Amino acid sequence: SSQDEYDDLLDELDADPEMEALRAKRISNMRQQQMDRAENIAKGHGTYRLITQDEFLDQVTTSKWVALHFFHKEFERCKIMDHHLQLIAPVHVECKFINIDAEKCPFFVQKLQVKTLPTLVIFCDGVVVDRLTGFQEMAVDPLEPDKWHTSRLQAWIASTGAIKFAMPTEEIRK
């Protein structure tokens, strides 16, 4: 019967050393990903939180990837950026998402030449790799520059290497 043939084929695959090696490698990779995830969560990944100037160096150098939002509490666009980053942080634990009040960290504002808010700075191993100033290419409709989908920001962050993300096909067309 075809069921017997199917069972025989499965038995052959189970006995195949190449398949066994492939399976062992996959299990090892999955374990490593789980350990990396747990380590990142222990470092504060998975949440979006406020840091102080005193915490700055420790926060941007203890994780491989960090997304840091320089904000001003009175600026509406900074609140919009915060909203999107709060949605992204729990989904992408491979990157630490933090924010800092630009008024309370003048040294780093000057050092990183932050001139426009919001500014999102991406660090890799403590080194700036890219920055998003204002909303640059986020808006789809130039008449509504403050309305854009979170996936557009995810795609930009992914373009820096900080997260893994594929833009949904319905968003690509917009």
MDAnalysis code that builds the backbone (N, CA, C; Angstrom):
import MDAnalysis as mda
import numpy as np

u = mda.Universe.empty(522, n_residues=174, atom_resindex=np.repeat(np.arange(174), 3), trajectory=True)
u.add_TopologyAttr("name", ["N", "CA", "C"] * 174)
u.add_TopologyAttr("resid", np.arange(1, 175))
u.add_TopologyAttr("resname", ["SER", "SER", "GLN", "ASP", "GLU", "TYR", "ASP", "ASP", "LEU", "LEU", "ASP", "GLU", "LEU", "ASP", "ALA", "ASP", "PRO", "GLU", "MET", "GLU", "ALA", "LEU", "ARG", "ALA", "LYS", "ARG", "ILE", "SER", "ASN", "MET", "ARG", "GLN", "GLN", "GLN", "MET", "ASP", "ARG", "ALA", "GLU", "ASN", "ILE", "ALA", "LYS", "GLY", "HIS", "GLY", "THR", "TYR", "ARG", "LEU", "ILE", "THR", "GLN", "ASP", "GLU", "PHE", "LEU", "ASP", "GLN", "VAL", "THR", "THR", "SER", "LYS", "TRP", "VAL", "ALA", "LEU", "HIS", "PHE", "PHE", "HIS", "LYS", "GLU", "PHE", "GLU", "ARG", "CYS", "LYS", "ILE", "MET", "ASP", "HIS", "HIS", "LEU", "GLN", "LEU", "ILE", "ALA", "PRO", "VAL", "HIS", "VAL", "GLU", "CYS", "LYS", "PHE", "ILE", "ASN", "ILE", "ASP", "ALA", "GLU", "LYS", "CYS", "PRO", "PHE", "PHE", "VAL", "GLN", "LYS", "LEU", "GLN", "VAL", "LYS", "THR", "LEU", "PRO", "THR", "LEU", "VAL", "ILE", "PHE", "CYS", "ASP", "GLY", "VAL", "VAL", "VAL", "ASP", "ARG", "LEU", "THR", "GLY", "PHE", "GLN", "GLU", "MET", "ALA", "VAL", "ASP", "PRO", "LEU", "GLU", "PRO", "ASP", "LYS", "TRP", "HIS", "THR", "SER", "ARG", "LEU", "GLN", "ALA", "TRP", "ILE", "ALA", "SER", "THR", "GLY", "ALA", "ILE", "LYS", "PHE", "ALA", "MET", "PRO", "THR", "GLU", "GLU", "ILE", "ARG", "LYS"])
u.atoms.positions = np.array([
    [0.840, -1.200, 0.000],
    [0.000, 0.000, 0.000],
    [0.874, 1.248, 0.000],
    [0.268, 2.355, -0.361],
    [1.038, 3.603, -0.415],
    [1.458, 4.056, 0.989],
    [0.675, 3.702, 2.007],
    [1.040, 4.059, 3.382],
    [2.317, 3.320, 3.791],
    [2.433, 2.041, 3.406],
    [3.639, 1.271, 3.717],
    [4.856, 1.863, 3.011],
    [4.674, 2.264, 1.751],
    [5.773, 2.885, 1.010],
    [6.195, 4.195, 1.678],
    [5.199, 4.946, 2.114],
    [5.465, 6.219, 2.800],
    [6.238, 5.962, 4.097],
    [5.799, 4.960, 4.875],
    [6.481, 4.611, 6.125],
    [7.912, 4.150, 5.859],
    [8.101, 3.357, 4.795],
    [9.444, 2.894, 4.434],
    [10.349, 4.076, 4.081],
    [9.798, 5.034, 3.340],
    [10.561, 6.226, 2.963],
    [10.960, 7.026, 4.210],
    [10.030, 7.174, 5.141],
    [10.337, 7.880, 6.392],
    [11.426, 7.157, 7.177],
    [11.345, 5.824, 7.220],
    [12.373, 5.041, 7.911],
    [13.741, 5.250, 7.267],
    [13.765, 5.285, 5.931],
    [15.028, 5.526, 5.215],
    [15.595, 6.898, 5.563],
    [14.711, 7.904, 5.580],
    [15.157, 9.264, 5.903],
    [15.684, 9.338, 7.331],
    [15.001, 8.644, 8.258],
    [15.451, 8.635, 9.650],
    [16.827, 7.994, 9.786],
    [17.119, 7.002, 8.943],
    [18.398, 6.288, 9.012],
    [19.501, 6.999, 8.228],
    [19.149, 7.991, 7.428],
    [20.111, 8.698, 6.582],
    [21.015, 9.592, 7.435],
    [22.349, 9.355, 7.410],
    [23.259, 10.159, 8.237],
    [23.253, 11.648, 7.861],
    [23.048, 11.953, 6.575],
    [22.998, 13.364, 6.161],
    [21.781, 14.060, 6.756],
    [20.637, 13.356, 6.732],
    [19.415, 13.929, 7.312],
    [19.582, 14.097, 8.824],
    [20.217, 13.115, 9.454],
    [20.438, 13.190, 10.902],
    [21.350, 14.371, 11.246],
    [22.391, 14.577, 10.445],
    [23.308, 15.705, 10.671],
    [22.576, 17.031, 10.469],
    [21.741, 17.087, 9.439],
    [20.955, 18.295, 9.166],
    [20.001, 18.590, 10.324],
    [19.337, 17.545, 10.815],
    [18.406, 17.692, 11.933],
    [19.148, 18.161, 13.190],
    [20.304, 17.577, 13.469],
    [21.086, 17.959, 14.651],
    [21.537, 19.419, 14.556],
    [21.947, 19.829, 13.349],
    [22.380, 21.217, 13.159],
    [21.211, 22.179, 13.373],
    [20.057, 21.818, 12.858],
    [18.866, 22.664, 13.020],
    [18.484, 22.792, 14.494],
    [18.519, 21.704, 15.218],
    [18.207, 21.736, 16.651],
    [19.217, 22.608, 17.384],
    [20.488, 22.473, 17.037],
    [21.537, 23.290, 17.651],
    [21.307, 24.778, 17.373],
    [20.957, 25.118, 16.130],
    [20.672, 26.516, 15.769],
    [19.482, 27.059, 16.546],
    [18.444, 26.243, 16.689],
    [17.255, 26.684, 17.428],
    [17.594, 26.921, 18.898],
    [18.412, 26.042, 19.479],
    [18.837, 26.235, 20.879],
    [19.641, 27.525, 21.028],
    [20.548, 27.782, 20.065],
    [21.368, 28.993, 20.111],
    [20.496, 30.244, 19.999],
    [19.517, 30.215, 19.098],
    [18.603, 31.357, 18.957],
    [17.846, 31.607, 20.254],
    [17.415, 30.533, 20.906],
    [16.685, 30.670, 22.169],
    [17.598, 31.237, 23.257],
    [18.858, 30.797, 23.294],
    [19.812, 31.330, 24.278],
    [20.102, 32.804, 24.001],
    [20.275, 33.167, 22.722],
    [20.510, 34.571, 22.352],
    [19.328, 35.433, 22.772],
    [18.128, 34.936, 22.534],
    [16.916, 35.673, 22.902],
    [16.863, 35.899, 24.414],
    [17.118, 34.855, 25.189],
    [17.087, 34.972, 26.653],
    [18.155, 35.948, 27.142],
    [19.341, 35.887, 26.530],
    [20.426, 36.802, 26.904],
    [20.048, 38.250, 26.587],
    [19.453, 38.476, 25.416],
    [19.031, 39.826, 25.043],
    [17.956, 40.359, 25.982],
    [16.997, 39.526, 26.340],
    [15.942, 39.957, 27.260],
    [16.552, 40.311, 28.613],
    [17.551, 39.546, 29.056],
    [18.233, 39.856, 30.319],
    [18.956, 41.202, 30.252],
    [19.355, 41.623, 29.052],
    [20.039, 42.915, 28.872],
    [19.058, 44.075, 28.692],
    [17.759, 43.800, 28.787],
    [16.776, 44.868, 28.654],
    [16.122, 44.961, 27.291],
    [16.405, 44.009, 26.419],
    [15.745, 43.992, 25.108],
    [14.288, 43.566, 25.301],
    [13.451, 43.901, 24.319],
    [12.049, 43.496, 24.384],
    [11.148, 44.538, 25.010],
    [11.750, 45.594, 25.548],
    [10.977, 46.705, 26.102],
    [11.532, 47.992, 25.509],
    [10.780, 49.050, 25.643],
    [11.215, 50.374, 25.185],
    [11.259, 51.236, 26.429],
    [12.462, 51.683, 26.800],
    [12.543, 52.409, 28.061],
    [13.436, 53.634, 27.994],
    [13.171, 54.520, 28.932],
    [13.886, 55.780, 29.060],
    [15.209, 55.551, 29.787],
    [16.287, 56.147, 29.275],
    [17.570, 56.094, 29.975],
    [18.021, 57.518, 30.296],
    [19.016, 57.615, 31.177],
    [19.589, 58.911, 31.543],
    [20.955, 59.061, 30.883],
    [21.484, 60.278, 30.933],
    [22.812, 60.533, 30.371],
    [23.861, 59.641, 31.041],
    [23.723, 59.413, 32.364],
    [24.687, 58.569, 33.087],
    [24.657, 57.114, 32.619],
    [23.524, 56.649, 32.126],
    [23.393, 55.264, 31.655],
    [23.804, 55.094, 30.194],
    [23.942, 56.203, 29.483],
    [24.114, 56.191, 28.029],
    [25.187, 55.208, 27.558],
    [26.425, 55.397, 27.985],
    [27.527, 54.561, 27.470],
    [27.310, 53.088, 27.763],
    [26.889, 52.778, 28.977],
    [26.647, 51.382, 29.334],
    [25.549, 50.779, 28.454],
    [24.492, 51.537, 28.230],
    [23.361, 51.032, 27.447],
    [23.704, 50.806, 25.976],
    [24.497, 51.688, 25.378],
    [24.781, 51.531, 23.941],
    [25.970, 50.611, 23.659],
    [26.713, 50.226, 24.698],
    [27.879, 49.366, 24.462],
    [27.702, 47.932, 24.958],
    [26.668, 47.636, 25.743],
    [26.520, 46.276, 26.275],
    [25.675, 45.362, 25.392],
    [25.067, 45.909, 24.360],
    [24.291, 45.108, 23.409],
    [24.879, 45.323, 22.020],
    [24.805, 44.294, 21.191],
    [25.330, 44.432, 19.824],
    [24.582, 45.527, 19.070],
    [23.238, 45.475, 19.069],
    [22.415, 46.445, 18.338],
    [21.569, 47.261, 19.296],
    [21.592, 48.578, 19.110],
    [20.795, 49.488, 19.939],
    [20.163, 50.551, 19.041],
    [18.877, 50.803, 19.268],
    [18.166, 51.905, 18.603],
    [17.837, 52.924, 19.691],
    [18.417, 54.115, 19.578],
    [18.249, 55.156, 20.598],
    [17.520, 56.355, 20.004],
    [16.394, 56.697, 20.606],
    [15.576, 57.832, 20.163],
    [15.867, 59.042, 21.055],
    [16.415, 60.098, 20.455],
    [16.574, 61.379, 21.145],
    [15.248, 62.122, 20.987],
    [14.637, 62.526, 22.111],
    [13.315, 63.144, 22.043],
    [13.233, 64.395, 22.910],
    [12.158, 65.143, 22.703],
    [11.779, 66.265, 23.563],
    [10.339, 66.000, 23.979],
    [10.072, 66.094, 25.272],
    [8.755, 65.702, 25.783],
    [7.600, 66.539, 25.237],
    [7.876, 67.727, 24.725],
    [6.820, 68.606, 24.205],
    [6.572, 68.430, 22.702],
    [7.439, 67.721, 22.006],
    [7.335, 67.629, 20.548],
    [6.398, 66.492, 20.138],
    [5.372, 66.838, 19.379],
    [4.375, 65.854, 18.946],
    [5.011, 64.745, 18.097],
    [5.928, 65.098, 17.234],
    [6.566, 64.077, 16.383],
    [7.400, 63.095, 17.208],
    [7.965, 63.545, 18.299],
    [8.703, 62.631, 19.183],
    [7.739, 61.624, 19.809],
    [6.534, 62.080, 20.142],
    [5.521, 61.176, 20.704],
    [5.090, 60.142, 19.659],
    [5.005, 60.566, 18.404],
    [4.654, 59.634, 17.317],
    [5.757, 58.576, 17.166],
    [7.022, 59.012, 17.182],
    [8.145, 58.068, 17.088],
    [8.111, 57.096, 18.267],
    [7.863, 57.620, 19.483],
    [7.758, 56.760, 20.669],
    [6.693, 55.684, 20.471],
    [5.545, 56.078, 19.943],
    [4.444, 55.131, 19.720],
    [4.910, 53.966, 18.835],
    [5.558, 54.286, 17.730],
    [6.011, 53.237, 16.805],
    [7.087, 52.356, 17.452],
    [8.022, 52.963, 18.174],
    [9.099, 52.184, 18.802],
    [8.564, 51.290, 19.917],
    [7.517, 51.739, 20.618],
    [6.897, 50.893, 21.646],
    [6.273, 49.646, 21.026],
    [5.786, 49.761, 19.802],
    [5.216, 48.601, 19.102],
    [6.309, 47.659, 18.591],
    [7.421, 48.223, 18.171],
    [8.501, 47.433, 17.570],
    [9.327, 46.680, 18.618],
    [9.634, 47.320, 19.734],
    [10.561, 46.750, 20.731],
    [10.219, 45.329, 21.185],
    [8.963, 45.021, 21.545],
    [8.687, 43.657, 22.020],
    [8.790, 42.592, 20.931],
    [8.679, 43.004, 19.681],
    [8.708, 42.060, 18.558],
    [10.141, 41.748, 18.124],
    [11.040, 42.700, 18.308],
    [12.413, 42.554, 17.813],
    [13.418, 42.608, 18.965],
    [13.531, 41.486, 19.692],
    [14.444, 41.451, 20.840],
    [15.908, 41.365, 20.425],
    [16.180, 41.256, 19.121],
    [17.570, 41.234, 18.660],
    [18.212, 42.617, 18.767],
    [17.420, 43.644, 19.046],
    [17.916, 45.016, 19.173],
    [17.341, 45.622, 20.451],
    [18.139, 46.411, 21.156],
    [17.648, 47.123, 22.342],
    [17.063, 48.457, 21.885],
    [15.854, 48.765, 22.338],
    [15.180, 50.023, 21.994],
    [15.072, 50.890, 23.238],
    [15.705, 52.074, 23.175],
    [15.710, 52.983, 24.315],
    [15.499, 54.413, 23.830],
    [15.136, 55.286, 24.768],
    [15.037, 56.701, 24.420],
    [15.669, 57.549, 25.515],
    [16.017, 58.777, 25.141],
    [16.676, 59.688, 26.065],
    [16.170, 61.102, 25.792],
    [15.923, 61.841, 26.857],
    [15.451, 63.223, 26.756],
    [16.621, 64.097, 26.305],
    [16.506, 64.666, 25.113],
    [17.599, 65.465, 24.538],
    [17.979, 66.649, 25.428],
    [17.014, 67.204, 26.158],
    [17.304, 68.333, 27.058],
    [18.194, 67.922, 28.225],
    [18.133, 66.647, 28.588],
    [18.854, 66.172, 29.773],
    [20.159, 65.452, 29.439],
    [20.580, 65.499, 28.172],
    [21.847, 64.854, 27.800],
    [22.610, 65.726, 26.803],
    [22.921, 66.970, 27.185],
    [23.558, 67.896, 26.237],
    [24.893, 67.395, 25.692],
    [25.649, 66.651, 26.503],
    [26.949, 66.160, 26.043],
    [26.781, 65.263, 24.817],
    [25.856, 64.297, 24.889],
    [25.683, 63.347, 23.787],
    [24.948, 63.969, 22.602],
    [24.083, 64.940, 22.862],
    [23.430, 65.669, 21.768],
    [24.502, 66.370, 20.934],
    [25.457, 67.002, 21.628],
    [26.539, 67.701, 20.920],
    [27.486, 66.700, 20.251],
    [27.892, 65.674, 20.997],
    [28.848, 64.686, 20.489],
    [28.322, 63.985, 19.226],
    [27.031, 63.667, 19.219],
    [26.430, 62.965, 18.076],
    [25.777, 63.929, 17.081],
    [25.955, 65.220, 17.319],
    [25.444, 66.276, 16.427],
    [23.953, 66.102, 16.127],
    [23.170, 65.926, 17.192],
    [21.719, 65.831, 17.057],
    [21.181, 67.252, 16.966],
    [20.626, 67.599, 15.807],
    [20.146, 68.965, 15.573],
    [18.639, 69.034, 15.354],
    [18.020, 67.921, 15.021],
    [16.586, 67.862, 14.754],
    [15.990, 66.735, 15.586],
    [14.803, 66.960, 16.126],
    [14.107, 65.923, 16.884],
    [12.782, 65.617, 16.184],
    [12.378, 64.357, 16.161],
    [13.087, 63.215, 16.724],
    [14.278, 62.784, 15.864],
    [15.280, 62.211, 16.535],
    [16.395, 61.570, 15.847],
    [16.533, 60.166, 16.423],
    [16.561, 59.184, 15.544],
    [16.748, 57.793, 15.936],
    [18.139, 57.382, 15.479],
    [18.993, 56.997, 16.442],
    [20.374, 56.619, 16.133],
    [20.516, 55.113, 16.334],
    [21.088, 54.435, 15.346],
    [21.323, 52.994, 15.420],
    [22.802, 52.758, 15.701],
    [23.066, 51.981, 16.755],
    [24.430, 51.625, 17.141],
    [24.647, 50.133, 16.901],
    [25.857, 49.779, 16.457],
    [26.286, 48.382, 16.385],
    [27.605, 48.304, 17.134],
    [27.638, 47.496, 18.181],
    [28.830, 47.374, 19.030],
    [29.310, 48.744, 19.511],
    [28.364, 49.622, 19.866],
    [28.700, 50.924, 20.430],
    [29.065, 51.995, 19.423],
    [29.018, 51.672, 18.126],
    [29.398, 52.626, 17.076],
    [28.145, 53.005, 16.277],
    [27.981, 54.297, 15.988],
    [26.842, 54.753, 15.191],
    [26.966, 54.203, 13.773],
    [25.911, 53.516, 13.314],
    [25.913, 53.000, 11.940],
    [24.937, 53.754, 11.040],
    [23.912, 54.364, 11.635],
    [22.956, 55.130, 10.832],
    [22.081, 55.962, 11.750],
    [21.374, 56.908, 11.144],
    [20.431, 57.732, 11.906],
    [19.268, 58.127, 11.017],
    [18.121, 58.269, 11.661],
    [16.912, 58.744, 10.997],
    [16.575, 60.077, 11.647],
    [16.616, 61.144, 10.858],
    [16.357, 62.484, 11.374],
    [14.951, 62.897, 10.975],
    [14.137, 63.254, 11.963],
    [12.742, 63.561, 11.675],
    [12.059, 62.313, 11.155],
    [11.173, 62.487, 10.195],
    [10.470, 61.333, 9.635],
    [10.938, 61.014, 8.222],
    [11.952, 61.746, 7.712],
    [12.510, 61.534, 6.375],
    [11.567, 60.785, 5.445],
    [11.888, 59.561, 5.073],
    [11.083, 58.836, 4.070],
    [9.942, 58.022, 4.671],
    [9.536, 58.299, 5.885],
    [8.489, 57.493, 6.519],
    [7.108, 57.735, 5.912],
    [6.776, 58.989, 5.626],
    [5.428, 59.322, 5.162],
    [5.179, 58.811, 3.743],
    [3.988, 58.295, 3.534],
    [3.566, 57.849, 2.206],
    [2.922, 59.024, 1.476],
    [2.129, 59.796, 2.211],
    [1.404, 60.942, 1.651],
    [2.067, 62.235, 2.125],
    [2.645, 63.022, 1.213],
    [3.315, 64.265, 1.620],
    [2.378, 65.260, 2.308],
    [1.075, 65.108, 2.090],
    [0.114, 65.993, 2.748],
    [-0.152, 65.575, 4.192],
    [0.231, 64.337, 4.527],
    [0.078, 63.839, 5.898],
    [1.400, 63.225, 6.368],
    [2.409, 64.069, 6.600],
    [3.747, 63.560, 6.921],
    [3.845, 62.829, 8.264],
    [2.863, 63.022, 9.145],
    [2.917, 62.374, 10.453],
    [2.169, 61.043, 10.494],
    [1.544, 60.663, 9.375],
    [0.789, 59.405, 9.341],
    [1.539, 58.391, 8.489],
    [2.043, 57.357, 9.144],
    [2.749, 56.296, 8.435],
    [2.680, 55.030, 9.266],
    [2.844, 53.916, 8.590],
    [2.700, 52.616, 9.235],
    [4.010, 52.206, 9.910],
    [3.887, 51.542, 11.043],
    [5.046, 51.066, 11.804],
    [5.984, 50.230, 10.940],
    [5.445, 49.488, 9.987],
    [6.285, 48.627, 9.141],
    [7.309, 49.440, 8.344],
    [7.008, 50.694, 8.040],
    [7.969, 51.533, 7.313],
    [9.201, 51.791, 8.188],
    [8.973, 52.027, 9.480],
    [10.094, 52.227, 10.405],
    [10.846, 50.911, 10.608],
    [10.118, 49.806, 10.727],
    [10.770, 48.500, 10.855],
    [11.672, 48.229, 9.653],
    [11.181, 48.537, 8.463],
    [11.973, 48.305, 7.249],
    [13.231, 49.164, 7.257],
    [13.115, 50.417, 7.703],
    [14.294, 51.288, 7.762],
    [15.306, 50.739, 8.773],
    [14.829, 50.347, 9.957],
    [15.733, 49.793, 10.976],
    [16.388, 48.517, 10.444],
    [15.609, 47.679, 9.757],
    [16.158, 46.446, 9.170],
    [17.232, 46.765, 8.136],
    [17.077, 47.869, 7.412],
    [18.075, 48.240, 6.391],
    [19.433, 48.558, 7.015],
    [19.455, 48.854, 8.310],
    [20.721, 49.123, 9.011],
    [21.375, 47.830, 9.493],
    [20.601, 46.733, 9.504],
    [21.100, 45.451, 10.000],
    [20.694, 45.161, 11.432],
    [20.051, 46.117, 12.103],
    [19.735, 45.972, 13.529],
    [18.643, 44.953, 13.821],
    [17.711, 44.768, 12.885],
    [16.637, 43.785, 13.063],
    [16.428, 43.034, 11.755],
    [15.738, 41.907, 11.877],
    [15.342, 41.153, 10.688],
    [13.863, 41.448, 10.456],
    [13.545, 41.920, 9.245],
    [12.161, 42.283, 8.945],
    [11.962, 42.297, 7.442],
    [10.852, 41.727, 7.008],
    [10.477, 41.780, 5.589],
    [9.185, 42.579, 5.488],
    [9.199, 43.611, 4.676],
    [8.031, 44.478, 4.498],
    [6.866, 43.676, 3.927],
    [5.680, 43.760, 4.562],
    [4.507, 43.084, 3.982],
    [4.255, 43.596, 2.563],
    [3.868, 42.711, 1.657],
    [3.720, 43.099, 0.247],
    [2.706, 44.217, 0.047],
    [1.650, 44.273, 0.860],
    [0.670, 45.351, 0.684],
    [1.261, 46.707, 1.059],
    [2.294, 46.734, 1.912],
    [2.947, 47.988, 2.291],
    [3.946, 48.443, 1.233],
    [4.559, 47.521, 0.520],
    [5.575, 47.865, -0.481],
    [4.968, 48.756, -1.560],
    [3.745, 48.474, -1.921],
    [3.090, 49.220, -2.999],
    [2.716, 50.637, -2.595],
    [2.669, 50.909, -1.313],
    [2.230, 52.239, -0.859],
    [3.340, 53.249, -0.956],
])
